[in-house]
Amino acid sequence: MRQWRRCALTGALLWLTASAVALGRPQESPCLERTVQLNVITHNGQTVTDLSTSQFAAFYHKRAVRLLSITQNVGPRRVVILVDASGSMQPVRRFVFDVAEELLSDLPEGTQVGSVVFAQKVVGSWTLTTDRKAMQKQLEVLRNDRGLDNTIKGVTALLKTMQESLKTFGRPQEGDSLYVISDGEDNASNVYWRKLADQIVQSGIRVFAMRIHWVGGHLTPEEEESENHLQDIVIRTGGASLELPLSREKYLSVSHVEPLRDATGKPTPRAVEIALQSRLISGDSKMLIELPEATAKTGDWDLRFSDPQRSKGAILIYQHELPPCSIEYLSQ
């Protein structure tokens, strides 16, 4: 009996000692460091890759953040393209497929690309592949599917589709991106946009978008509010979006917008912008920072040029929401 008590007491002491060590670890090695993704582009649309920490200043809760290092992210890229084929996109449906194919042709060779075409539910989806011709053929089939309008109702589950599409990546890794082609309207998802943004930030995936902005016409309060959620997610994850304002009344009776190629086959300004997005996806940098205080949660922070005059009109694109302390992808 005494031996049992002695063993129990020894086990208790060992447990308390281990617990004290575990509790002490955050104090000895506080969760201060984060790795964030960023891009810098010049005023004429060229990406800048030769960056140094001295070019930037950062703040968290109005306190200075230490910038430890910055390197170009040279890892493999994986992109999942989401094409909104819902009822509200019917007037520009051929155009959104054009955008998907344009991005597909702009991405560097070796990039793994998947796609999801959706409305209220997924209409078609394809896993990640480097076979561009097969992907283009699949998109072309849906683009020319005249029965698509008969199977799609006037509801959209954009946020739900974005959440489900994260599974396409399996285990996320550096260089993963979602590219969303949509008007941002959502009237069928049961997903709160802020929680989805946190989930995407935690995974290390960035969101890029081509957003159709309808001018005029009637939107429900829910649809009007949801329009901005896509842009909010893009900013929080460190992506970039293009906005195409169109008159809803004008395009209700047509099935196309201005093409991405002119009569001579030269890219139009819109196609040039899509090519820039492709370069942002494939040419980002990663910055290692040290926060002024330990926290395990996500949170907003501020990154800026240290000398705006010397930046000469350059544009800084970065994750506005810090990832949590323990990020899921392999950052080193």
N, C-alpha and C positions, 0 to 999 in steps of 0.2 A: 504493500500500500504506500509506504514511504517512497519507494522507488518510483511508483506511478506519479506521486505528487511532485517528486524531484524532476521527473521528465516533463510533466505538464508545466512546471514553473520555468524550466529551461526553455521550453518551446515558446512560452508566453514572452519571455525576455527577448528571445531571438526575433519573434514577430514584431515586438515593439521597437527593437533596434532597426529592423529592416524598414518598418514604417517611418521611423524618424529619418532614416537616410533618404527614403523616397520622397518624403515631404520636404526634405532639405534641398533636394536637387534643383527645384525651380529657383531657389534663392541663390544657389551656387552658380547655376547656368540659366539665368532668366531667359525667357522667350523674347529676345530682342531683335533677332535678325529675320529679314524677309528677302525673298527674291521676287522682283517685279519685272514685267516686260514693258518695253517702250520702243517707239519709233520717233525719228526726227526727219522731217522733210523740208526742203528748201522752198522758197517762195515760188519757184518755177516747177515744183513737183518732183524733184530728185530726192531719193532717199540718202540719208547720211549714216554711214556705218562707223566712221572713225571718231568715236565719242570718248570723252574722259569725264570723270566725276567732277572736275573743276568747272565744267560748263553748267552745272546744275546746283540748285539749292532746294532743300525739302524741309517740310514742317509737319509735325503730328501734334494735334492739340496745341497749336501755336508755339511749339517747342522745336528747336532745330533737330533734324535727323542727320546722322552720319552716313555719308555715301562711301561705302567701302571699296567697291569695284564695279566696273561695267565692261562687259564683253559682248561680242556679237554671238547671237544664237545660231549655231551652224548645224544643228541637229536635223533629222528628217522631218518632213512636214506631212500632216494629214488634215484634210479639209472635207467637211460634210456640207454639201450645198442643199439648202431647204428652199423649195419652190412653192409659193402660195398659189394654188389653183382654185381658190374659193370663189364664190359668186361675185364678190366685190372686185375681184381681179379679172373677171371675164373679158372686159373691154381691152385689156392689155396682156392677155394670156400669152400670145405669141412672143411679145416683147420680153416677158420674164424668162421664157425658155431661151431667147436669144442671149440674155444676160448670163444665164447659167452656162451656156456653151462658150460665150466669150471668156468668162473667167476660167473655164476648163482649159481653153487653148492658151491662156496667159500664164498659168501656173507652171513652174519649172518641171522639166522631165524628172521622173522619179517620185513626184508627189503622189501620195495615195489619196484618192478622191472617192467619196461616196455621195449619194444623193437621196433626198426624200421629197416626194411631191405629195402635198397634203391639202385638205380643206377642213371639214369637221373631223375626218379620219384620214389616215395615210392612204393615198391612192396608189403610190408605187414607191418602192425603196430598194436601194442597191448598196451592198457592202463596199468597204474600202477596196480600191483596186488601182493599179497603175496603167490599166488598159484604157487609154483615152477613147479609142475608136468604139469600144463596146459601150462605154458610158454615153458617148454622143449619140449612138444609135438608140439607146434606151430612152434618152430624153427626146429624141426626134419622134419616136413612136407615140409618146404621150402628147407632144406638141400637135401632132396631126390627127389625134384621136377625136373624131367628130362626135363620138358618143359621150365624151367627158362631161359636157354640159348637162346631159340628162342624168348623170349619176351624182352630180355635186349640188348640194343645197346651199342656201345663202347664209351659212354659218361657218365660223372659222375657229379652230382650236390651235392658235399659233403657239402660245406658251406651253401647252401640253405637248405639242409636237417637238418643240425645242428641248423640253425635258427628256422625252423619250429618245430623242436623237443622240443624247449624250452617251447612251449605251452602245452606239455604233463604234465608239472609240475603244471599247473594252476598258483596259486600264489607261487613263489619260497620260500623255507624255508631253514634254516641251514641244512647241510647234503645232499643237492641235488648234484648229479653228472651226467655228461654225460660220457659214456665209448664208444669210437669210435674205431672200428676195420676196418682199411682202409690202402691203400698205400698213402693216402694224395693227390692223383691226383684229380684235379677238372678242367673240361673244359666246364661246362654248367651252373654255378651259376652266378647270377648277383649281388652277395653280396660281398662287399669289406671286406677282412678278418679283418682289423683293427677295422672297425666299429662293426663287429660281436664280436670281442674280448671285446670291450668296453661294448657291450650289455650284454655279459655273465658275465663280472666282476660286472656290475651294479646289476645284478640279484642275485649275490652271489653264483652262480653255479660253480663248478669246473669241468674241463675236463681232463679225463684220456684217454690213447690211447694204442692200440697195432698197431704199424705202420709197414707195410711191406715196406721195402726199396729195390726197384728193382735195381740191379747192371747190367749195360750193357743195350743194346737196345737203341732205339731212342725215345726221348721225344721232344715235341714241347717246345719252350721257355716258353709258358704259363704253361704247365704241369710241367716243371722243377721248375719253380718259386713256383707253388702252393704246391709242395711237402713239403716245409718248413713251410707253413702257419699253418698246424695242430699242429706242434711242438711249434710254436710261441704262439698259443692260449693256449696250455697246460701249458706252462711256465707262461704266464700272469695270468691265473686263479688259479694257485696253485696246479695243478694236476701233474701227472707223466706219462711218456710214456715208453713203451718197444719197441725196434726196432729190427726187424728181417730182416737182409740182405739176399736177395735171388738173384740168377742169373736169369735174365729174360729169357735168351735163354734156360737155363736148364729146367725151369719149364713151358715153353710153351707147352711141350709135355706130362706133367704129371698132375695128379689131386690131389696130396697130398704133404705134407711136413712131417718132422719128427713128430711122434705122441706125445701127451701130457702124455701118459702113456707107460711104457715099457712092455715087455712081461709078467712080473709078476704083472702088475697093479700098480707099483710104479710110483709116479709123476716124470716126467723128469724135468731138470732144468728150462725149459720154463714154465712148470706148476707151479713150485715153485715161479717163478717171478710173475705169474698171481695171485697166492694166496697172495703175498706181496701187490700187488696193491689193492686187496680186503681189506686188513687190513688198508691200507692208506685211502681208501674211508670211512671205518667205524670207524677209530680211530684217527681222526685229533684233533688238539687243536685250540683254538681261542685266539688271542692276542689283547688286547686293547692298542692302541698307541695314543700319542699326538704329532702332527706335530709342527715344529718350526714356521710355518706360516699358516694362514688360507687360505683354498682354497676349493671350492665346486666341483672341477673337479677331474677326475681320473688322475693318474700320476704314473710314475715309482719311485721306491725307492730301498734301499739296506738294506737287513737284513743279518747279519752274526753272527757266533759264537764270543763271546767276547774273548775267549781264545781258539784258534784253537788247540793248543797242548793238552789241557785237553779234547777236544772233541773226541780224539782218532779215527780219521777217520770216524766220524759220518757224515751223509749226511742230509742237511737241504733243505726241500722242502717248498716253500711258494709262496704266491701271489706276483708276481713281479710288478703287476699293482695294485695300491691302488684303492679301490672302491670309488665312489663319496661320497659326504657328506651325502646325503639322500639315503640310500640303500633300496631296495624294500622288502627284507625279514625281518622277525622279529628277530633282532639280540640279543634281551635280553630275 
